[in-house]
Amino acid sequence: MNKEFLSILEQLGREKGLDREVLINAVKQALIIAAKKIAKITSPEAEVRVEIDEEKGDIHVWVGEKEIVSQEFGRIAAQTARQVIVQKIREAEKDNIYSEFKNKVGQIIGGVVYRIEKMGIVIDLLGKTEAMIPRNLLSPLDKFKLGDRLKGLIIEVRKDKRPQVILSRRHENLVKKLFELEVPEISEGIVEVKSIAREVGERTKIAVFSKDEKVDCVGACVGMRGSRVKNIIEELRGEKIDIVRWYEDIKEFIKSALSPAQVSRIEIDRKAKRAQVIVASDQLSLAIGKKGQNVRLASKLVGWEIDVRTKEIIKQSLKELSKLRSVTKKTAQALVSAGYTHIEDLAKADINKLKTIKGIGEKKAERIIDEAKRVKDENL
């Protein structure tokens, strides 16, 4: 054995991405097992010792006090050594890949569609290993064919017979990471992503804030002629994206989150994190959105319950609730602000929730619910 041996190990290490020390230990283990096969014939109880000179590449193997020369390694022992080396290298390679990707959980990674199965899509991660995107972690818009490039968020690394990297195309953080890749101001920390609300395959709302007054956070995310956000939409296969400005003032943030609708007035209950938004009649459908999507995403983005009403609806609700003898004008306004807009809402209200409204105690809550139930039954 000589320096040629070390050169081979170094080359193997580069190809497999393994440390030289890992490979040398693999060789030592292989030689110990091979030497024990010889020791069974000559000295069954003898201790086996292997020394490798990492500078010269010389290898010495002892069984007890006797050094074994290379000629004494028979065909079977040599074959065993080769098998063990291959096995140890595979194990080390598997551990290396597992450690590398385990540390990347939560990060985005790109690859090429390598195989399409019933369980999901197999991705080649630049020749390092394969990743799987299970069917339930794909977006409804995801239609891929072999050779297509895509990006996914690493959410799990399993250590089975071989490391398995699990990617997701549904996770909200996928959108955040895509913005970090496309928008230098985000990766540099100038622009911050404050919150994200996503309905996969349909629409995402993302709230951003600039730490530098000279930098327009929304403009930075959109890019010149929309180039940056277009790249992200393309990666998401056409999912719509609304970029809104984040405000510390909750009312301003709610207005921003409900865009493109124009808001007339907002009444908030900070304790319950609930907001009643008043809009003009021609803005109602825009504020609510198709199947309630806009207000639903806005609520999630802000982290508050948002109830959108027009002035006409509010007047009608106040008029209806004021018919109850136990409800004063002031109480009616408090109830409507809390989302109780019809007598039926009060009839099925939870007393514990109702008594949390300002000006309504437990006894008053009981009277309101009882009267609402009676009026409802009379109108049937």
Residue pairs with C-beta under 8 A, 6 or more apart in sequence:
1 57
1 58
1 59
1 70
2 56
2 57
2 58
3 56
3 57
4 57
5 57
5 59
6 54
6 57
9 20
9 23
9 24
9 27
10 20
12 18
12 23
12 89
13 19
13 20
13 22
13 23
16 89
16 92
16 93
16 96
17 93
17 96
17 128
18 89
18 92
18 93
18 96
20 54
22 92
22 96
23 89
23 92
24 52
24 54
25 88
26 84
26 85
26 88
26 89
26 92
27 52
27 59
27 85
28 50
28 52
29 84
29 88
30 80
30 81
30 82
30 83
30 84
30 85
30 88
31 50
31 59
31 61
31 81
32 48
32 50
33 80
33 81
33 84
34 73
34 77
34 78
34 80
34 81
34 84
35 48
35 50
35 61
35 63
35 68
35 77
36 48
37 76
37 77
37 80
38 63
38 68
38 72
38 73
38 74
38 77
39 46
39 48
39 63
39 64
42 63
42 66
43 63
43 64
43 66
46 63
46 64
46 66
47 62
47 63
47 64
48 61
48 62
48 63
49 61
49 62
50 59
50 60
50 61
50 62
51 59
51 60
52 58
52 59
52 60
53 59
60 67
61 67
61 68
62 68
73 81
94 159
94 162
94 163
97 128
97 129
97 163
98 157
98 159
98 163
100 128
101 129
101 154
101 157
101 163
101 165
102 157
104 154
105 154
105 155
105 156
105 157
106 153
106 154
106 155
106 173
107 153
107 154
107 177
108 151
108 152
108 153
108 154
108 174
108 177
108 178
108 180
108 181
109 125
109 131
109 151
109 152
109 154
109 167
110 126
110 149
110 150
110 151
111 123
111 124
111 125
111 126
111 131
111 149
111 150
111 151
111 152
112 123
112 124
112 147
112 148
112 149
113 121
113 122
113 123
113 124
113 144
113 145
113 146
113 147
113 148
113 149
113 150
114 122
114 123
114 124
114 130
114 146
115 121
115 122
115 146
116 122
116 144
116 145
116 146
118 135
119 132
119 134
119 135
120 132
120 133
120 134
120 135
120 137
120 138
121 132
121 133
121 138
121 144
122 130
122 131
122 132
123 130
123 131
123 132
123 133
123 150
123 152
123 167
124 130
125 131
125 165
129 162
129 163
129 165
130 164
130 165
131 152
131 154
131 164
131 165
131 166
131 167
132 164
132 165
132 166
132 167
133 152
133 166
133 167
133 168
133 169
134 166
136 170
137 155
137 166
137 167
137 168
137 169
137 170
137 171
138 169
138 170
139 169
139 170
139 200
139 201
139 236
139 237
139 239
140 200
140 201
141 201
141 236
141 237
141 238
141 239
142 150
142 169
142 237
143 237
144 150
150 169
150 235
151 174
151 178
151 235
152 167
152 168
152 169
152 174
153 167
153 168
153 169
153 171
153 173
153 174
153 177
154 165
154 166
154 167
155 166
155 167
155 168
155 171
156 165
156 166
157 163
157 164
157 165
157 166
158 164
158 166
168 174
169 200
170 200
172 196
172 197
172 198
172 204
173 196
175 196
175 198
175 204
175 206
175 232
175 236
175 241
176 193
176 196
176 206
178 232
178 235
178 236
179 186
179 193
179 206
179 221
179 232
180 186
180 187
180 193
181 187
182 223
182 228
182 229
182 231
182 232
183 191
183 220
183 221
183 223
183 228
185 191
185 210
185 215
185 217
185 220
186 192
186 193
186 208
186 220
186 221
189 211
190 210
190 211
190 212
190 215
190 220
191 208
191 209
191 210
191 211
191 215
191 217
191 220
191 221
192 208
192 209
192 210
192 211
193 206
193 207
193 208
194 207
194 208
194 209
194 246
195 206
195 207
195 246
195 301
195 302
195 303
196 204
196 205
196 206
196 207
196 301
197 204
197 205
197 206
197 297
197 298
197 299
197 300
197 301
198 204
198 205
198 297
199 293
199 296
199 297
200 239
201 237
201 239
202 239
202 240
202 293
203 239
203 240
203 241
203 242
203 293
203 297
204 236
204 239
204 240
204 241
204 242
204 297
205 241
205 242
205 244
205 257
205 297
205 298
205 300
205 301
206 221
206 241
206 242
206 243
206 244
206 301
207 244
207 245
207 246
207 253
207 256
207 257
207 301
208 217
208 218
208 220
208 221
208 243
208 244
208 245
208 246
209 217
209 245
209 246
210 216
210 217
210 220
217 245
217 246
218 243
218 244
218 245
220 228
221 228
221 229
221 243
222 228
222 229
222 243
223 229
223 230
229 241
229 243
232 241
233 239
233 240
233 241
242 259
242 297
244 256
244 257
244 259
244 301
245 256
246 253
246 256
247 253
247 256
250 268
250 270
250 275
250 302
250 304
251 266
251 268
251 275
253 302
254 263
254 266
254 275
254 277
254 298
254 302
254 304
254 306
255 263
255 266
257 297
257 298
257 301
257 302
257 306
258 277
258 287
258 294
258 295
258 298
258 306
258 308
260 286
261 279
261 283
261 286
261 287
261 294
262 279
262 280
262 283
263 277
263 278
263 279
263 283
263 287
264 278
264 279
264 280
264 283
264 311
265 277
265 278
266 275
266 276
266 277
266 278
267 275
267 276
267 278
267 337
268 274
268 275
268 276
268 304
269 275
269 337
269 338
271 356
272 305
272 338
272 356
273 303
273 304
273 305
274 304
274 305
274 306
274 307
274 337
274 338
274 339
275 302
275 304
275 305
275 306
275 307
276 307
276 309
276 336
276 337
276 339
277 287
277 306
277 307
277 308
277 309
278 309
278 310
278 311
278 314
279 287
279 308
279 309
279 310
280 310
280 311
281 310
281 311
281 312
284 308
284 310
286 294
287 294
287 295
287 308
288 294
288 295
288 308
289 295
289 296
289 297
295 306
295 308
298 306
299 305
299 306
305 339
307 339
309 317
309 336
309 341
313 341
314 336
317 332
317 336
317 341
317 342
318 329
318 332
318 333
318 336
320 341
320 342
320 343
321 327
321 332
321 335
321 336
321 340
321 341
321 342
321 343
321 346
322 329
322 332
323 343
323 375
324 343
324 346
324 368
324 371
324 372
324 375
325 371
326 364
326 367
326 368
326 371
327 335
327 368
330 359
331 359
331 360
331 364
331 368
334 357
334 358
334 359
334 360
335 346
335 357
335 368
338 357
339 345
340 346
340 349
340 354
343 372
343 375
343 376
344 372
344 376
346 354
346 368
346 369
346 372
347 369
347 372
347 373
347 375
347 376
349 365
349 368
349 369
349 372
351 362
351 365
351 366
351 369
354 360
354 365
354 368
354 369
355 361
355 362
355 364
355 365
360 368
